[in-house]
Amino acid sequence: AGTIPFSFGMFKLYEGKNYNLMEADINFYFEELRQDFEGSCLGMYFLEYVDYYTHENIDETLMLKLLFQSLKAITAEQIPNDLIRYVFEIKALVVNGEFPGIPTQMRLLESTSYAISYIVDSSIEKLYTFNVSTEVLNELRRVSDYYRSRYIDKKFKSLEILEKCMLKM
């Protein structure tokens, strides 16, 4: 059960030359993602993103919390997956100390600036408790794309797949 994608729980590892999985106590399986192709692609993107940002032997509790809450938001289906993605990307920059603030070179709606401030200042548990207009969602996409291209030196394969799939839906 511990090797099923999107399994969340306590894992016991044995440290040798490599880490070996000894035991897994799974609390959440996120089974809904097995039936939701777009949600599964988004979850895979989050996993690749977290893999890029996290490192062994460093406390990554906040990134794990962000990943967990983001997967819960996908399965809850209360806000659009696009919004979940942009919130995740912005908050990941905040968690990793790389978010430089609201971009002053972009003309943004006041509502967009407010949404970004909410994402930055909110606890991870309260991140996915709001929705936005189409205009604000488009501006959040621009901000998120801008920061991803500026601060992340990797092309995510899962993001390419996600974007191609969303174009066809």
N, C-alpha and C positions, 0 to 999 in steps of 0.2 A: 504493500500500500504506500510505502514511503517513496516509491519511485514513480508514482502516478503524477503527471504534470499538475501543478497547482495544489499539491498537498501541503498543508500548513500545520505545523505542530512542533514537537520537541524531537530533535534528532541527537543521538549520541554517536560520537565519532571516535575512532581509534586513531591516534596520531603515530604514524610511523614515517617511512619515507614519503608517503602520501597520507591523506586522510581517508579512512575507510568507514563506511556506514555500519554501525553495530546494531542500532535499534532506532525505531521510529514510532513515536506516539502521536498519531495524526488527530487533530481536532477539527480541521476544516478540509473538505475535499473539493469544494467549489465545483460540484458535479454539474451545475447549470452551464458551465463553460464548455462542457462536452457537447452540448446541444446548440450552442451559439457560436457560429463560425467567426463572425466579426468580433465578438467579445473574446473568443479564444485567441485570435490574432492580436488583439489589443493587449491581452494578458501576456502573450509571448514577447511583445515589444517591451512591456514593463520589466519582464524578467531579464531581457537582454540589456536594457538600460541600467538596471540595478547591478547586473554582473559587471558592466563597464565601470560603474562608479564605486563599487565596494571593493575592499581589499581584505585579505586574510589577516587574522589576529588584530583587527581593529573593531571597536564597538560600533556596529552598524544598526543598532536598535531602531533609530528613527527611520532609516531607509526601509527596514523590514516592516515597521508600522505603516509607512506610506504605501508600500506594496500591498499589504494586507487590506488596508482601508480602500485602496483603489480597486482591488479585485472584488471586494464586497459591493462597492458602488456599481461595478459592471453588472453583477448578478442581481442587484436590486432593481435595475432598469427604471430608476426614477429620474435620472438626468441623462442627457445624450452622451454617447461614448466619446464624441469629439470634445465635449467639455471636460469629461473625466481625464482624457489625454492631456489637454492643455494645463489643467490644474496639477496633474501629476508632474509634468515637465517643469513647470515653474516652481512647485514646492520642492522638487528634487534639487534644484539649484540652490534654493534657500537652505535646505538641510545640509548641503555640502559646502555652504559658505561662499558660494560663487554668484549669488544673485546681486547684481549691482544696483537694483532699484528700478523704478518705473522709467522706461526709456524716454528721455526728454526730447530726443530728436524725432520722435513719432508724434503725430497729432492723434491723440486718443480721446474718445468720448469720456466724459466725467464718470459715467457708469463703468467703463472699462478700467479706469484708474482705481475706482472703488473696489472692483472685483479683484484686481491684482493685489491691492492692499489687504483685502480680506484673506486671500490665499497666503500671503506672506505672514500675516499676523495670527492667523487661526491655528488652533491645535490641529494635529493631524486627524483626530477623531471627528472634528467638526467641518472638515474640508468640503465634503460633498453634500452640503445641506442647502444649496442655492442653485438657481437656474438663471440664465441670462438671455437677452434678446439675440436675434440672429446677427445684428450689427456688432454687438459686444463679443459674441462668439468668434466672428471673423477677425476682430481686432486682437483677441486673445491668441488666435492662431498666428497672426503676424508677429506678435511679441514673442511667442514661444518658438516659432521658426527662426526668428532673428537671433535669439539667445542660444538656441541649439547650434546654429551655424557658427556662432561666435565663440562659444565656450566648449564645444564638444568636437573633438577631432576624429570622430568615427562616423562612418555611415552604417546605420543599423539595417541589417538585412530584413529583420522582422517589420521595420517601419516601411520599407519598400513594398513588401507583400501586403501589409495593412492598407497602405494608400492605394495600391492597385485594386484590391478587393473592394474598397469603399467606392471607387470610381464606377465599378460595375453594378453596385447595388442601387 
